[in-house]
Amino acid sequence: FLLSLKDGDVISYSELAEGIEKPRAVRAAASACGANRIAVLVPCHRILRGDGGLGGYRWGLERKRSLLDAERARKARARQQ
């Protein structure tokens, strides 16, 4: 499911749980993201808290914010072309 998220798109941990057809497994989905060792290939940085906050990230929130900002910028440039 995570691999279907496109550059610059974000969802919440609860949307992730719903996307894998386990809507009550929000904490398990968050834990799985936290255990992800291949973050750029399996884009857990695109998952946010329900309130839109960054939540956590195995490699730090600064890196998560940087990845999201870079993807948003690429998406915006693509729309302008």
PyMOL Python script that loads the backbone (N, CA, C, O; Angstrom):
from pymol import cmd

cmd.read_pdbstr("""\
ATOM      1  N   PHE A   1       0.819  -1.203   0.000  1.00  0.00           N
ATOM      2  CA  PHE A   1       0.000   0.000   0.000  1.00  0.00           C
ATOM      3  C   PHE A   1       0.860   1.263   0.000  1.00  0.00           C
ATOM      4  O   PHE A   1       0.580   2.213  -0.730  1.00  0.00           O
ATOM      5  N   LEU A   2       1.900   1.263   0.819  1.00  0.00           N
ATOM      6  CA  LEU A   2       2.776   2.437   0.869  1.00  0.00           C
ATOM      7  C   LEU A   2       3.404   2.739  -0.484  1.00  0.00           C
ATOM      8  O   LEU A   2       3.602   3.900  -0.840  1.00  0.00           O
ATOM      9  N   LEU A   3       3.710   1.708  -1.221  1.00  0.00           N
ATOM     10  CA  LEU A   3       4.355   1.903  -2.519  1.00  0.00           C
ATOM     11  C   LEU A   3       3.436   2.577  -3.532  1.00  0.00           C
ATOM     12  O   LEU A   3       3.905   3.080  -4.553  1.00  0.00           O
ATOM     13  N   SER A   4       2.137   2.591  -3.259  1.00  0.00           N
ATOM     14  CA  SER A   4       1.201   3.242  -4.176  1.00  0.00           C
ATOM     15  C   SER A   4       1.114   4.751  -3.944  1.00  0.00           C
ATOM     16  O   SER A   4       0.528   5.463  -4.759  1.00  0.00           O
ATOM     17  N   LEU A   5       1.685   5.245  -2.851  1.00  0.00           N
ATOM     18  CA  LEU A   5       1.670   6.686  -2.584  1.00  0.00           C
ATOM     19  C   LEU A   5       2.654   7.377  -3.519  1.00  0.00           C
ATOM     20  O   LEU A   5       3.804   6.960  -3.656  1.00  0.00           O
ATOM     21  N   LYS A   6       2.185   8.422  -4.145  1.00  0.00           N
ATOM     22  CA  LYS A   6       3.018   9.145  -5.103  1.00  0.00           C
ATOM     23  C   LYS A   6       3.835  10.227  -4.396  1.00  0.00           C
ATOM     24  O   LYS A   6       3.498  10.662  -3.295  1.00  0.00           O
ATOM     25  N   ASP A   7       4.903  10.645  -5.049  1.00  0.00           N
ATOM     26  CA  ASP A   7       5.734  11.744  -4.557  1.00  0.00           C
ATOM     27  C   ASP A   7       4.863  12.914  -4.121  1.00  0.00           C
ATOM     28  O   ASP A   7       3.999  13.357  -4.877  1.00  0.00           O
ATOM     29  N   GLY A   8       5.078  13.416  -2.914  1.00  0.00           N
ATOM     30  CA  GLY A   8       4.355  14.587  -2.442  1.00  0.00           C
ATOM     31  C   GLY A   8       3.008  14.306  -1.825  1.00  0.00           C
ATOM     32  O   GLY A   8       2.417  15.205  -1.228  1.00  0.00           O
ATOM     33  N   ASP A   9       2.497  13.092  -1.944  1.00  0.00           N
ATOM     34  CA  ASP A   9       1.223  12.741  -1.316  1.00  0.00           C
ATOM     35  C   ASP A   9       1.481  12.268   0.105  1.00  0.00           C
ATOM     36  O   ASP A   9       2.471  11.585   0.367  1.00  0.00           O
ATOM     37  N   VAL A  10       0.599  12.628   1.015  1.00  0.00           N
ATOM     38  CA  VAL A  10       0.712  12.181   2.401  1.00  0.00           C
ATOM     39  C   VAL A  10      -0.634  11.650   2.869  1.00  0.00           C
ATOM     40  O   VAL A  10      -1.686  12.065   2.384  1.00  0.00           O
ATOM     41  N   ILE A  11      -0.582  10.725   3.820  1.00  0.00           N
ATOM     42  CA  ILE A  11      -1.786  10.202   4.456  1.00  0.00           C
ATOM     43  C   ILE A  11      -1.502  10.087   5.948  1.00  0.00           C
ATOM     44  O   ILE A  11      -0.358  10.208   6.386  1.00  0.00           O
ATOM     45  N   SER A  12      -2.549   9.854   6.713  1.00  0.00           N
ATOM     46  CA  SER A  12      -2.390   9.686   8.156  1.00  0.00           C
ATOM     47  C   SER A  12      -2.143   8.218   8.489  1.00  0.00           C
ATOM     48  O   SER A  12      -2.350   7.331   7.661  1.00  0.00           O
ATOM     49  N   TYR A  13      -1.699   7.986   9.718  1.00  0.00           N
ATOM     50  CA  TYR A  13      -1.505   6.606  10.169  1.00  0.00           C
ATOM     51  C   TYR A  13      -2.828   5.846  10.139  1.00  0.00           C
ATOM     52  O   TYR A  13      -2.847   4.657   9.823  1.00  0.00           O
ATOM     53  N   SER A  14      -3.938   6.519  10.466  1.00  0.00           N
ATOM     54  CA  SER A  14      -5.238   5.830  10.419  1.00  0.00           C
ATOM     55  C   SER A  14      -5.635   5.509   8.984  1.00  0.00           C
ATOM     56  O   SER A  14      -6.236   4.464   8.734  1.00  0.00           O
ATOM     57  N   GLU A  15      -5.312   6.385   8.038  1.00  0.00           N
ATOM     58  CA  GLU A  15      -5.582   6.084   6.626  1.00  0.00           C
ATOM     59  C   GLU A  15      -4.716   4.927   6.145  1.00  0.00           C
ATOM     60  O   GLU A  15      -5.148   4.125   5.317  1.00  0.00           O
ATOM     61  N   LEU A  16      -3.502   4.842   6.660  1.00  0.00           N
ATOM     62  CA  LEU A  16      -2.640   3.708   6.330  1.00  0.00           C
ATOM     63  C   LEU A  16      -3.273   2.410   6.823  1.00  0.00           C
ATOM     64  O   LEU A  16      -3.333   1.425   6.087  1.00  0.00           O
ATOM     65  N   ALA A  17      -3.742   2.411   8.063  1.00  0.00           N
ATOM     66  CA  ALA A  17      -4.382   1.216   8.621  1.00  0.00           C
ATOM     67  C   ALA A  17      -5.619   0.831   7.807  1.00  0.00           C
ATOM     68  O   ALA A  17      -5.846  -0.349   7.537  1.00  0.00           O
ATOM     69  N   GLU A  18      -6.410   1.819   7.420  1.00  0.00           N
ATOM     70  CA  GLU A  18      -7.585   1.543   6.584  1.00  0.00           C
ATOM     71  C   GLU A  18      -7.164   1.008   5.216  1.00  0.00           C
ATOM     72  O   GLU A  18      -7.818   0.123   4.665  1.00  0.00           O
ATOM     73  N   GLY A  19      -6.085   1.541   4.675  1.00  0.00           N
ATOM     74  CA  GLY A  19      -5.599   1.128   3.358  1.00  0.00           C
ATOM     75  C   GLY A  19      -5.142  -0.317   3.303  1.00  0.00           C
ATOM     76  O   GLY A  19      -5.155  -0.939   2.241  1.00  0.00           O
ATOM     77  N   ILE A  20      -4.740  -0.849   4.443  1.00  0.00           N
ATOM     78  CA  ILE A  20      -4.351  -2.262   4.489  1.00  0.00           C
ATOM     79  C   ILE A  20      -5.478  -3.116   5.069  1.00  0.00           C
ATOM     80  O   ILE A  20      -5.280  -4.265   5.466  1.00  0.00           O
ATOM     81  N   GLU A  21      -6.659  -2.515   5.103  1.00  0.00           N
ATOM     82  CA  GLU A  21      -7.885  -3.185   5.550  1.00  0.00           C
ATOM     83  C   GLU A  21      -7.810  -3.666   6.994  1.00  0.00           C
ATOM     84  O   GLU A  21      -8.355  -4.712   7.345  1.00  0.00           O
ATOM     85  N   LYS A  22      -7.123  -2.881   7.825  1.00  0.00           N
ATOM     86  CA  LYS A  22      -7.030  -3.135   9.265  1.00  0.00           C
ATOM     87  C   LYS A  22      -7.259  -1.814   9.998  1.00  0.00           C
ATOM     88  O   LYS A  22      -6.343  -1.306  10.645  1.00  0.00           O
ATOM     89  N   PRO A  23      -8.473  -1.244   9.908  1.00  0.00           N
ATOM     90  CA  PRO A  23      -8.709   0.105  10.426  1.00  0.00           C
ATOM     91  C   PRO A  23      -8.453   0.283  11.921  1.00  0.00           C
ATOM     92  O   PRO A  23      -8.248   1.408  12.377  1.00  0.00           O
ATOM     93  N   ARG A  24      -8.461  -0.789  12.678  1.00  0.00           N
ATOM     94  CA  ARG A  24      -8.218  -0.674  14.115  1.00  0.00           C
ATOM     95  C   ARG A  24      -6.738  -0.847  14.464  1.00  0.00           C
ATOM     96  O   ARG A  24      -6.370  -0.776  15.637  1.00  0.00           O
ATOM     97  N   ALA A  25      -5.905  -1.068  13.483  1.00  0.00           N
ATOM     98  CA  ALA A  25      -4.484  -1.346  13.713  1.00  0.00           C
ATOM     99  C   ALA A  25      -3.600  -0.119  13.483  1.00  0.00           C
ATOM    100  O   ALA A  25      -2.522  -0.226  12.897  1.00  0.00           O
ATOM    101  N   VAL A  26      -4.055   1.028  13.940  1.00  0.00           N
ATOM    102  CA  VAL A  26      -3.306   2.267  13.714  1.00  0.00           C
ATOM    103  C   VAL A  26      -1.935   2.209  14.386  1.00  0.00           C
ATOM    104  O   VAL A  26      -0.929   2.564  13.772  1.00  0.00           O
ATOM    105  N   ARG A  27      -1.892   1.769  15.630  1.00  0.00           N
ATOM    106  CA  ARG A  27      -0.602   1.700  16.334  1.00  0.00           C
ATOM    107  C   ARG A  27       0.335   0.693  15.681  1.00  0.00           C
ATOM    108  O   ARG A  27       1.538   0.934  15.581  1.00  0.00           O
ATOM    109  N   ALA A  28      -0.206  -0.421  15.242  1.00  0.00           N
ATOM    110  CA  ALA A  28       0.625  -1.424  14.562  1.00  0.00           C
ATOM    111  C   ALA A  28       1.182  -0.856  13.258  1.00  0.00           C
ATOM    112  O   ALA A  28       2.339  -1.100  12.917  1.00  0.00           O
ATOM    113  N   ALA A  29       0.364  -0.102  12.533  1.00  0.00           N
ATOM    114  CA  ALA A  29       0.829   0.514  11.286  1.00  0.00           C
ATOM    115  C   ALA A  29       1.945   1.512  11.578  1.00  0.00           C
ATOM    116  O   ALA A  29       2.943   1.563  10.858  1.00  0.00           O
ATOM    117  N   ALA A  30       1.775   2.303  12.633  1.00  0.00           N
ATOM    118  CA  ALA A  30       2.804   3.270  13.016  1.00  0.00           C
ATOM    119  C   ALA A  30       4.088   2.556  13.433  1.00  0.00           C
ATOM    120  O   ALA A  30       5.186   2.996  13.091  1.00  0.00           O
ATOM    121  N   SER A  31       3.952   1.469  14.162  1.00  0.00           N
ATOM    122  CA  SER A  31       5.130   0.696  14.584  1.00  0.00           C
ATOM    123  C   SER A  31       5.855   0.095  13.387  1.00  0.00           C
ATOM    124  O   SER A  31       7.085   0.066  13.348  1.00  0.00           O
ATOM    125  N   ALA A  32       5.095  -0.379  12.418  1.00  0.00           N
ATOM    126  CA  ALA A  32       5.704  -0.940  11.208  1.00  0.00           C
ATOM    127  C   ALA A  32       6.489   0.135  10.460  1.00  0.00           C
ATOM    128  O   ALA A  32       7.579  -0.128   9.951  1.00  0.00           O
ATOM    129  N   CYS A  33       5.940   1.333  10.394  1.00  0.00           N
ATOM    130  CA  CYS A  33       6.670   2.432   9.751  1.00  0.00           C
ATOM    131  C   CYS A  33       7.953   2.725  10.514  1.00  0.00           C
ATOM    132  O   CYS A  33       9.001   2.961   9.913  1.00  0.00           O
ATOM    133  N   GLY A  34       7.869   2.710  11.833  1.00  0.00           N
ATOM    134  CA  GLY A  34       9.045   2.974  12.651  1.00  0.00           C
ATOM    135  C   GLY A  34      10.134   1.933  12.481  1.00  0.00           C
ATOM    136  O   GLY A  34      11.312   2.232  12.675  1.00  0.00           O
ATOM    137  N   ALA A  35       9.759   0.726  12.125  1.00  0.00           N
ATOM    138  CA  ALA A  35      10.729  -0.361  11.950  1.00  0.00           C
ATOM    139  C   ALA A  35      11.283  -0.432  10.527  1.00  0.00           C
ATOM    140  O   ALA A  35      12.183  -1.227  10.256  1.00  0.00           O
ATOM    141  N   ASN A  36      10.762   0.380   9.626  1.00  0.00           N
ATOM    142  CA  ASN A  36      11.164   0.360   8.219  1.00  0.00           C
ATOM    143  C   ASN A  36      12.622   0.801   8.065  1.00  0.00           C
ATOM    144  O   ASN A  36      12.969   1.934   8.399  1.00  0.00           O
ATOM    145  N   ARG A  37      13.457  -0.082   7.566  1.00  0.00           N
ATOM    146  CA  ARG A  37      14.880   0.224   7.396  1.00  0.00           C
ATOM    147  C   ARG A  37      15.222   0.703   5.984  1.00  0.00           C
ATOM    148  O   ARG A  37      16.354   1.115   5.734  1.00  0.00           O
ATOM    149  N   ILE A  38      14.281   0.654   5.079  1.00  0.00           N
ATOM    150  CA  ILE A  38      14.534   1.109   3.702  1.00  0.00           C
ATOM    151  C   ILE A  38      13.557   2.229   3.360  1.00  0.00           C
ATOM    152  O   ILE A  38      12.733   2.112   2.453  1.00  0.00           O
ATOM    153  N   ALA A  39      13.676   3.308   4.112  1.00  0.00           N
ATOM    154  CA  ALA A  39      12.685   4.375   4.120  1.00  0.00           C
ATOM    155  C   ALA A  39      12.429   5.028   2.770  1.00  0.00           C
ATOM    156  O   ALA A  39      11.279   5.329   2.452  1.00  0.00           O
ATOM    157  N   VAL A  40      13.437   5.251   1.988  1.00  0.00           N
ATOM    158  CA  VAL A  40      13.189   5.940   0.719  1.00  0.00           C
ATOM    159  C   VAL A  40      12.485   5.017  -0.267  1.00  0.00           C
ATOM    160  O   VAL A  40      11.688   5.482  -1.082  1.00  0.00           O
ATOM    161  N   LEU A  41      12.762   3.732  -0.205  1.00  0.00           N
ATOM    162  CA  LEU A  41      12.096   2.776  -1.093  1.00  0.00           C
ATOM    163  C   LEU A  41      10.678   2.453  -0.628  1.00  0.00           C
ATOM    164  O   LEU A  41       9.777   2.279  -1.449  1.00  0.00           O
ATOM    165  N   VAL A  42      10.484   2.376   0.664  1.00  0.00           N
ATOM    166  CA  VAL A  42       9.156   2.171   1.257  1.00  0.00           C
ATOM    167  C   VAL A  42       8.869   3.457   2.029  1.00  0.00           C
ATOM    168  O   VAL A  42       9.319   3.609   3.165  1.00  0.00           O
ATOM    169  N   PRO A  43       8.126   4.380   1.425  1.00  0.00           N
ATOM    170  CA  PRO A  43       8.073   5.770   1.863  1.00  0.00           C
ATOM    171  C   PRO A  43       7.243   6.056   3.120  1.00  0.00           C
ATOM    172  O   PRO A  43       6.180   6.673   3.048  1.00  0.00           O
ATOM    173  N   CYS A  44       7.740   5.604   4.255  1.00  0.00           N
ATOM    174  CA  CYS A  44       7.052   5.882   5.517  1.00  0.00           C
ATOM    175  C   CYS A  44       7.073   7.366   5.879  1.00  0.00           C
ATOM    176  O   CYS A  44       6.285   7.813   6.712  1.00  0.00           O
ATOM    177  N   HIS A  45       7.968   8.127   5.257  1.00  0.00           N
ATOM    178  CA  HIS A  45       8.002   9.562   5.543  1.00  0.00           C
ATOM    179  C   HIS A  45       6.730  10.258   5.047  1.00  0.00           C
ATOM    180  O   HIS A  45       6.480  11.405   5.414  1.00  0.00           O
ATOM    181  N   ARG A  46       5.936   9.595   4.232  1.00  0.00           N
ATOM    182  CA  ARG A  46       4.699  10.188   3.713  1.00  0.00           C
ATOM    183  C   ARG A  46       3.501   9.965   4.630  1.00  0.00           C
ATOM    184  O   ARG A  46       2.376  10.320   4.277  1.00  0.00           O
ATOM    185  N   ILE A  47       3.733   9.383   5.798  1.00  0.00           N
ATOM    186  CA  ILE A  47       2.662   9.125   6.751  1.00  0.00           C
ATOM    187  C   ILE A  47       2.747  10.154   7.866  1.00  0.00           C
ATOM    188  O   ILE A  47       3.799  10.326   8.482  1.00  0.00           O
ATOM    189  N   LEU A  48       1.634  10.842   8.125  1.00  0.00           N
ATOM    190  CA  LEU A  48       1.572  11.887   9.140  1.00  0.00           C
ATOM    191  C   LEU A  48       0.591  11.515  10.247  1.00  0.00           C
ATOM    192  O   LEU A  48      -0.205  10.587  10.107  1.00  0.00           O
ATOM    193  N   ARG A  49       0.664  12.254  11.340  1.00  0.00           N
ATOM    194  CA  ARG A  49      -0.318  12.073  12.410  1.00  0.00           C
ATOM    195  C   ARG A  49      -1.686  12.540  11.911  1.00  0.00           C
ATOM    196  O   ARG A  49      -1.786  13.251  10.911  1.00  0.00           O
ATOM    197  N   GLY A  50      -2.720  12.135  12.616  1.00  0.00           N
ATOM    198  CA  GLY A  50      -4.078  12.510  12.237  1.00  0.00           C
ATOM    199  C   GLY A  50      -4.309  14.012  12.227  1.00  0.00           C
ATOM    200  O   GLY A  50      -5.142  14.508  11.468  1.00  0.00           O
ATOM    201  N   ASP A  51      -3.570  14.744  13.071  1.00  0.00           N
ATOM    202  CA  ASP A  51      -3.732  16.199  13.128  1.00  0.00           C
ATOM    203  C   ASP A  51      -2.843  16.922  12.114  1.00  0.00           C
ATOM    204  O   ASP A  51      -2.775  18.151  12.104  1.00  0.00           O
ATOM    205  N   GLY A  52      -2.164  16.151  11.266  1.00  0.00           N
ATOM    206  CA  GLY A  52      -1.295  16.740  10.252  1.00  0.00           C
ATOM    207  C   GLY A  52       0.140  16.934  10.701  1.00  0.00           C
ATOM    208  O   GLY A  52       0.992  17.339   9.910  1.00  0.00           O
ATOM    209  N   GLY A  53       0.417  16.646  11.976  1.00  0.00           N
ATOM    210  CA  GLY A  53       1.785  16.765  12.484  1.00  0.00           C
ATOM    211  C   GLY A  53       2.680  15.688  11.888  1.00  0.00           C
ATOM    212  O   GLY A  53       2.202  14.684  11.359  1.00  0.00           O
ATOM    213  N   LEU A  54       3.968  15.912  11.982  1.00  0.00           N
ATOM    214  CA  LEU A  54       4.914  14.976  11.381  1.00  0.00           C
ATOM    215  C   LEU A  54       4.934  13.619  12.062  1.00  0.00           C
ATOM    216  O   LEU A  54       5.237  12.617  11.414  1.00  0.00           O
ATOM    217  N   GLY A  55       4.625  13.558  13.334  1.00  0.00           N
ATOM    218  CA  GLY A  55       4.720  12.286  14.045  1.00  0.00           C
ATOM    219  C   GLY A  55       6.174  11.945  14.265  1.00  0.00           C
ATOM    220  O   GLY A  55       6.975  12.838  14.541  1.00  0.00           O
ATOM    221  N   GLY A  56       6.536  10.698  14.154  1.00  0.00           N
ATOM    222  CA  GLY A  56       7.927  10.298  14.339  1.00  0.00           C
ATOM    223  C   GLY A  56       8.547   9.868  13.025  1.00  0.00           C
ATOM    224  O   GLY A  56       7.876   9.776  11.997  1.00  0.00           O
ATOM    225  N   TYR A  57       9.841   9.609  13.085  1.00  0.00           N
ATOM    226  CA  TYR A  57      10.548   9.106  11.913  1.00  0.00           C
ATOM    227  C   TYR A  57      11.860   8.509  12.385  1.00  0.00           C
ATOM    228  O   TYR A  57      12.600   9.137  13.141  1.00  0.00           O
ATOM    229  N   ARG A  58      12.136   7.337  11.952  1.00  0.00           N
ATOM    230  CA  ARG A  58      13.327   6.597  12.388  1.00  0.00           C
ATOM    231  C   ARG A  58      14.609   7.421  12.252  1.00  0.00           C
ATOM    232  O   ARG A  58      15.491   7.323  13.106  1.00  0.00           O
ATOM    233  N   TRP A  59      14.729   8.217  11.213  1.00  0.00           N
ATOM    234  CA  TRP A  59      15.939   8.991  10.948  1.00  0.00           C
ATOM    235  C   TRP A  59      15.797  10.457  11.349  1.00  0.00           C
ATOM    236  O   TRP A  59      16.599  11.292  10.929  1.00  0.00           O
ATOM    237  N   GLY A  60      14.799  10.773  12.146  1.00  0.00           N
ATOM    238  CA  GLY A  60      14.637  12.129  12.664  1.00  0.00           C
ATOM    239  C   GLY A  60      13.642  12.963  11.878  1.00  0.00           C
ATOM    240  O   GLY A  60      13.455  12.792  10.673  1.00  0.00           O
ATOM    241  N   LEU A  61      13.012  13.870  12.607  1.00  0.00           N
ATOM    242  CA  LEU A  61      11.973  14.702  11.996  1.00  0.00           C
ATOM    243  C   LEU A  61      12.537  15.691  10.984  1.00  0.00           C
ATOM    244  O   LEU A  61      11.855  16.052  10.025  1.00  0.00           O
ATOM    245  N   GLU A  62      13.765  16.130  11.184  1.00  0.00           N
ATOM    246  CA  GLU A  62      14.367  17.052  10.219  1.00  0.00           C
ATOM    247  C   GLU A  62      14.495  16.393   8.845  1.00  0.00           C
ATOM    248  O   GLU A  62      14.209  17.015   7.822  1.00  0.00           O
ATOM    249  N   ARG A  63      14.923  15.138   8.830  1.00  0.00           N
ATOM    250  CA  ARG A  63      15.043  14.415   7.555  1.00  0.00           C
ATOM    251  C   ARG A  63      13.658  14.173   6.948  1.00  0.00           C
ATOM    252  O   ARG A  63      13.484  14.301   5.737  1.00  0.00           O
ATOM    253  N   LYS A  64      12.678  13.825   7.780  1.00  0.00           N
ATOM    254  CA  LYS A  64      11.314  13.604   7.287  1.00  0.00           C
ATOM    255  C   LYS A  64      10.788  14.876   6.638  1.00  0.00           C
ATOM    256  O   LYS A  64      10.234  14.840   5.539  1.00  0.00           O
ATOM    257  N   ARG A  65      10.967  16.001   7.327  1.00  0.00           N
ATOM    258  CA  ARG A  65      10.511  17.283   6.792  1.00  0.00           C
ATOM    259  C   ARG A  65      11.224  17.594   5.478  1.00  0.00           C
ATOM    260  O   ARG A  65      10.590  18.060   4.531  1.00  0.00           O
ATOM    261  N   SER A  66      12.521  17.346   5.408  1.00  0.00           N
ATOM    262  CA  SER A  66      13.291  17.611   4.183  1.00  0.00           C
ATOM    263  C   SER A  66      12.807  16.763   3.015  1.00  0.00           C
ATOM    264  O   SER A  66      12.653  17.265   1.901  1.00  0.00           O
ATOM    265  N   LEU A  67      12.565  15.478   3.267  1.00  0.00           N
ATOM    266  CA  LEU A  67      12.059  14.595   2.208  1.00  0.00           C
ATOM    267  C   LEU A  67      10.699  15.075   1.705  1.00  0.00           C
ATOM    268  O   LEU A  67      10.466  15.135   0.498  1.00  0.00           O
ATOM    269  N   LEU A  68       9.804  15.416   2.632  1.00  0.00           N
ATOM    270  CA  LEU A  68       8.468  15.880   2.238  1.00  0.00           C
ATOM    271  C   LEU A  68       8.548  17.199   1.475  1.00  0.00           C
ATOM    272  O   LEU A  68       7.864  17.374   0.467  1.00  0.00           O
ATOM    273  N   ASP A  69       9.383  18.130   1.952  1.00  0.00           N
ATOM    274  CA  ASP A  69       9.536  19.415   1.262  1.00  0.00           C
ATOM    275  C   ASP A  69      10.071  19.224  -0.153  1.00  0.00           C
ATOM    276  O   ASP A  69       9.596  19.867  -1.088  1.00  0.00           O
ATOM    277  N   ALA A  70      11.054  18.347  -0.314  1.00  0.00           N
ATOM    278  CA  ALA A  70      11.626  18.091  -1.643  1.00  0.00           C
ATOM    279  C   ALA A  70      10.582  17.484  -2.573  1.00  0.00           C
ATOM    280  O   ALA A  70      10.498  17.861  -3.742  1.00  0.00           O
ATOM    281  N   GLU A  71       9.788  16.546  -2.062  1.00  0.00           N
ATOM    282  CA  GLU A  71       8.748  15.932  -2.894  1.00  0.00           C
ATOM    283  C   GLU A  71       7.669  16.933  -3.275  1.00  0.00           C
ATOM    284  O   GLU A  71       7.197  16.938  -4.412  1.00  0.00           O
ATOM    285  N   ARG A  72       7.278  17.781  -2.331  1.00  0.00           N
ATOM    286  CA  ARG A  72       6.266  18.805  -2.638  1.00  0.00           C
ATOM    287  C   ARG A  72       6.776  19.765  -3.704  1.00  0.00           C
ATOM    288  O   ARG A  72       6.029  20.160  -4.600  1.00  0.00           O
ATOM    289  N   ALA A  73       8.038  20.137  -3.605  1.00  0.00           N
ATOM    290  CA  ALA A  73       8.627  21.045  -4.592  1.00  0.00           C
ATOM    291  C   ALA A  73       8.646  20.398  -5.979  1.00  0.00           C
ATOM    292  O   ALA A  73       8.311  21.047  -6.970  1.00  0.00           O
ATOM    293  N   ARG A  74       9.036  19.124  -6.052  1.00  0.00           N
ATOM    294  CA  ARG A  74       9.030  18.417  -7.353  1.00  0.00           C
ATOM    295  C   ARG A  74       7.616  18.335  -7.917  1.00  0.00           C
ATOM    296  O   ARG A  74       7.409  18.513  -9.118  1.00  0.00           O
ATOM    297  N   LYS A  75       6.655  18.067  -7.057  1.00  0.00           N
ATOM    298  CA  LYS A  75       5.261  17.959  -7.495  1.00  0.00           C
ATOM    299  C   LYS A  75       4.766  19.311  -8.015  1.00  0.00           C
ATOM    300  O   LYS A  75       4.084  19.372  -9.038  1.00  0.00           O
ATOM    301  N   ALA A  76       5.108  20.386  -7.315  1.00  0.00           N
ATOM    302  CA  ALA A  76       4.694  21.723  -7.740  1.00  0.00           C
ATOM    303  C   ALA A  76       5.327  22.089  -9.083  1.00  0.00           C
ATOM    304  O   ALA A  76       4.659  22.654  -9.949  1.00  0.00           O
ATOM    305  N   ARG A  77       6.612  21.770  -9.259  1.00  0.00           N
ATOM    306  CA  ARG A  77       7.279  22.057 -10.538  1.00  0.00           C
ATOM    307  C   ARG A  77       6.643  21.267 -11.674  1.00  0.00           C
ATOM    308  O   ARG A  77       6.480  21.789 -12.777  1.00  0.00           O
ATOM    309  N   ALA A  78       6.288  20.031 -11.418  1.00  0.00           N
ATOM    310  CA  ALA A  78       5.673  19.192 -12.453  1.00  0.00           C
ATOM    311  C   ALA A  78       4.321  19.763 -12.877  1.00  0.00           C
ATOM    312  O   ALA A  78       3.956  19.698 -14.051  1.00  0.00           O
ATOM    313  N   ARG A  79       3.584  20.320 -11.923  1.00  0.00           N
ATOM    314  CA  ARG A  79       2.275  20.903 -12.252  1.00  0.00           C
ATOM    315  C   ARG A  79       2.418  22.158 -13.092  1.00  0.00           C
ATOM    316  O   ARG A  79       1.547  22.456 -13.909  1.00  0.00           O
ATOM    317  N   GLN A  80       3.500  22.897 -12.904  1.00  0.00           N
ATOM    318  CA  GLN A  80       3.708  24.147 -13.636  1.00  0.00           C
ATOM    319  C   GLN A  80       4.122  23.918 -15.081  1.00  0.00           C
ATOM    320  O   GLN A  80       4.009  24.823 -15.907  1.00  0.00           O
ATOM    321  N   GLN A  81       4.594  22.734 -15.393  1.00  0.00           N
ATOM    322  CA  GLN A  81       5.081  22.466 -16.753  1.00  0.00           C
ATOM    323  C   GLN A  81       3.973  22.128 -17.692  1.00  0.00           C
ATOM    324  O   GLN A  81       4.218  21.877 -18.872  1.00  0.00           O
TER     325      GLN A  81
END
""", "prot")
cmd.dss("prot")
cmd.show_as("cartoon", "prot")
cmd.util.cbc("prot")
cmd.orient("prot")
